[in-house]
């Protein structure tokens, strides 16, 4: 059962949680992905495990709010509390099924920028850099981007590729460049969901969120938007999904 009262961010969390399959090892990250992991555990993926860059693995959400992934509530009850290098090694070995990555810019081929905006010699904006983003993009079997939908953020080509998606969009680009993981499968925004063809390439518009339109998505996107054969409406959050989200806000 769906409900009509929810925020764009709550819808993003619900949609992101649906990307988690039962039994997945998920590289969680911070903020909205933490909520998405908790929702998935409670609704459709009770056997998913969450991996955190600091070296933690969990099979249930933390019992209290997390300001950072290393906060005590995330350590308490963890399946595994180890070094960061061991957590990253699992990804290097191909064991991470799904990762979540955010960024300042994403382009139509799924490349993410968290490095700088503008001329590299004198950038107009300096950004925090990769963190574990490039590792997730290169090594996880699939990954998803969560982002507020703004034309300045969804650009035709990013200023700098910090975390590679499907590169220049040509078939086999990731394989030719030695990237072991499968690449991005979706971009979830506050307006819509973009998806990618199975063999990579350019994002296409899959669904628009309730109350949004294809025209609005086109106006707020910095590339010429491709659409799937029939653009659907994103299913709104269910009552169970909203309850799981709001218990942790």
N, C-alpha and C positions, 0 to 999 in steps of 0.2 A: 504493500500500500504506500503510495507516494503522498507527500504533503506539499501544500502550496506556499508555506512560509519558511524560507531559507535564504541564506546569503549566497552571493556568487562564490565565495571561498568555500562554503560548505558543499556546494555542488561540485567544485573542483576536487575536494577531498573524496567525496562519494565516488566520482568518476575514476579517480586515481586508484581507489581501493579495489575497483573492479578489474584493474589490470593485474592484480596479484592473484596467482593461481594457488590452489591448495597444494602444499608441499614445496612451494618456491622458497629459495633462499634469497632474501631481498636486501639489497644495500640501501638502507633507509634514508640516511641524511637527516636534516633538521626541518622544523616547522611543519608545513602541511604534510609531507610524507610520513612523519611520525603519526599523525592522526590517521592517515590513509592506512597505515599498517595495522593500527588498533582496530579500525573499522573492519578491515578484511578478516582479522582473526575472529571477530565476533559475529560476522555475517556469512562469509562464504569460503574462507580459507583458514580453518582452525589449525592446520598443521604447517602453516607458513612460519619461517624463522626469519628474524630480523638481524642483520649484521650492521654494526656501527663502526665507522672509521677508526675510532679510538681503541678498538680491540675488544668489543663486546658483541656477544650473540645472545638473543633472547627468543623465547617461544611464547611470550605474553607481553602486553604493554607494561610500561612502568606504572607504578601505583600513584604517582604524583606528577605534577607539572615539571617539564624539563626545560630549563633555560639553555643548557648545552647538553650534548649527548654524553658527556662525562659526569653529569650530576649524579649524586648518590642514589636517587631512586632508579636510575637506569642500571646501576651496578648491582643493586640488591636484587636477588633472584635471577641473575643472568645465568644462562646455560654455560657460558664461557667468558671469562675475563682474562684477556691475554694482551699481547703487544699489538700495536698498530701493524707492524710488519707481518704478523701472522694473519690478521684479518685481510690485509691486502693480498697476501699469498694465496688465500682461498680464491680470490677473484682471478689472479694470474693463472691459477690452475683450471679455470673454467667452471667453477662451482657456483658462481653467482648467476641466478636466473634473471633477476630484474633489478635495475637500479633507477633511482630518481635523481635528476639533476636540474638545478635552476640556473639562471644566467641573466645578464643584462641585455643580451641580444641573442636571438635565434634567427636563422635564415630558412629559406624554403627547402634546403637540403638537410635541415636538422642540425647544422653546425652551431655550436654555442660559443659565445664570447664572454669571458669573465676577466679579461686582461686590461684592455684600454679601449677608448673611443677616439677616433680621429687619427691624425698623423702619428706614427710610432715615435718619430723624433720629438714631437711636441704634442702629446695627446691632450685633447680637451678634457677628458675624464680618465683618471686612473682607477682601475678596479682591483679587487683583492687577489686575483689570480686563480689558479686552478683548484687548489686544495686537492681533494680526491676526484674532482670532476673528470679530468682527462683519463684517469685510470678506469673509472666506471664506463666512460664512453668507448674506450678501446677494448676492454676486457669482458664486460658483462654480456650475457647472451642476448639481452634486449634492454632498452631503457626508455624512460618517459620523461619529458620536460613539462614542468608546471610553471606558468607565467601569466601575469596580468596582461590583458590584451591591449596593447598600445602600439600605434604605428611606428614609433621610434624604437620599439623593442622587437617587433616582428619585421625584420628588414630583408631586402632582396639578397644581400650578401653581408655577412658580419664583418666588422672592422678587423677582427683577428680571430682565427680559429683556435680557441683554447681547448675545447673538447670536440673532437671530430665526429660529425654525423655521417652523412653520405657524400662528403667532400664536394666535388663539382657536379654530383648527380648522375654521373655516367655509370653504367652497369659494371659491377665488379670493382668499383673504386676502392672500397675498404680492403678487399682481398689483395688487390695490387699493391696497396700500401702497408700490408702486413698487419692489419688490425684484426684481431682474433674474434672479437665479439660481433654480434649481429647488427648492432647499431640501433638508432632510435626507431620506435614503432609508433609513437604518438606524441603530439604536442597538445596539452590540455590547458585551455585558457579560460578567462572569465566570460568569454562569448561562445566558445565552440570547442570542438575536438578535430584536430588534423590527424591524419594517419599517413603512413608511408606504404608504398607497394612492398610486397614480400622480398623482392630482389633489390630494394633500395630505390634511390632516386628522389623525386620531388614530392613534397607533402601535398595531399589533396584534402579538401574539406569533407569530413565524414558526417558530422552532426552539428547542429546549432542548438544552443541552450534554449529552454523555454523563454519566450519573450524577446528573443534575439532573431535576427534575420540574416540571410545570406548577404544582402546589400550592406548591412552594418558591418559584417565581418570584412567584406571587401574594402569598405571605406577605411577601416582601422588596421589594415594589413599592408605592409610595405612591398609586397610583391603581387603579381597578377594571380589571383587565387584560382586554383583548379578545383573542380567539384567532382565528387563521385557520381555515378550514374543517377542516384537519387539521394539527395541530402536529407537525412532524417533529423528528428528532434532528439536531443540527448535525454534519456530517461532521468527524471528528477530524483532527488534522494528519497529513499524509502524511510518510513518511520523508524525502522531499526537502525538504518545508517545514521540518521540525524541524532537518535538517542545516543549512539556510540560516540559520535563527534562531540556532542554537547556535554557529555560526562567528563570530557578531558579539556574543555576550554576554560 
